[in-house]
Amino acid sequence: SQLAASKDRGATWQVLGQQVLMGKVMIPEIPAAMMAGVELSERSRRYFAAMQQLAPLGMPMNLDAWDGYPACRERVHQQLLELANNPVVLAGDTHNAWAFNMRNASGDAVGIEIGTPGISSPGLETYLPMPADALNQALRNSSEELVALDTYRRGWSEIRLTPTAMTNRWHFVSTVLEREYAVVQGDVLHCE
């Protein structure tokens, strides 16, 4: 009813804040050569081995997010298609930075999602301590909706909504272990 009321009054954007990623993230196939020289703990080694067995099957990476509830996500996507003008989903709790062009099971564009990185909690680099660029590329290759991500840095998202555009800029801190830190601005993601 809130989406319908927003659309009826002519709102440009509908912002849905919620905890976990709605965008689809499949387990990436990571060639063994990419992991050459990467030291893994026993736990990370087991995690990586299990992931690589499931990756060719197109399995989701995190069943605790919306990937674990695909039928429910489809119902929400249908409501967004019917009742929203320009839905923007905001998510957290992955400790990494994500941006998605969400699509339903039929491939129709549904909306965009921004996942904010965490300030202090570790992210994927804890489980897969491989080169950031390689991990980011592997994730983009496995997930058609994923348009941008940062799996290594801590920070926050700055969202700006205007009558004509939505922008997101991630801000990353140089350290979470020291009182003195620098803030680095990430690229601006722009949607009209």
TAURFEN-V483648 format. One record per residue. RES is the residue in one small letter. OMEGA is omega in whole degrees, -180 to 180 (999 if undefined). Layout:
# TAURFEN-V483648
<<RES OMEGA> <RES OMEGA>>
This chain:
# TAURFEN-V483648
<<s 179> <q 177> <l -179> <a 180> <a 179> <s 180> <k -178> <d -180> <r 174> <g 178> <a 180> <t -173> <w 169> <q -177> <v 178> <l 176> <g 179> <q -164> <q -170> <v -177> <l 173> <m 179> <g -177> <k 177> <v 179> <m 177> <i -179> <p 171> <e -178> <i -180> <p -180> <a -180> <a 178> <m -177> <m 180> <a 179> <g 178> <v 179> <e 180> <l 171> <s 179> <e 180> <r 180> <s 179> <r 178> <r 179> <y -179> <f -179> <a 179> <a 179> <m -176> <q 173> <q -177> <l -175> <a -179> <p -180> <l -180> <g -178> <m 176> <p -178> <m -175> <n -179> <l 174> <d 176> <a -179> <w 176> <d 178> <g -177> <y -172> <p 180> <a 178> <c 178> <r 179> <e 177> <r 177> <v 178> <h 180> <q 178> <q 178> <l 179> <l -176> <e -165> <l -177> <a 175> <n -177> <n -177> <p 174> <v 178> <v 177> <l -177> <a 177> <g 173> <d 173> <t 179> <h 179> <n 180> <a -177> <w 170> <a -176> <f 161> <n -173> <m 178> <r 176> <n -177> <a 178> <s 180> <g 179> <d 177> <a -176> <v -177> <g 179> <i 177> <e 174> <i 174> <g -178> <t 174> <p 175> <g 178> <i -173> <s -177> <s 179> <p -179> <g -177> <l -179> <e 177> <t -178> <y -178> <l -177> <p 178> <m 180> <p -174> <a -178> <d -179> <a 179> <l 179> <n 179> <q 179> <a 178> <l 178> <r 179> <n -176> <s -174> <s -175> <e -177> <e -173> <l -178> <v 179> <a 177> <l 173> <d -174> <t -174> <y -171> <r 178> <r 178> <g -178> <w 178> <s 173> <e -179> <i 175> <r 178> <l 174> <t 178> <p -176> <t -175> <a 171> <m 175> <t 174> <n 171> <r 173> <w 174> <h -177> <f 178> <v -176> <s 179> <t 173> <v -176> <l -177> <e 176> <r 179> <e -180> <y 175> <a 176> <v 178> <v 178> <q 175> <g 178> <d 176> <v 173> <l -171> <h 178> <c 178> <e 999>>
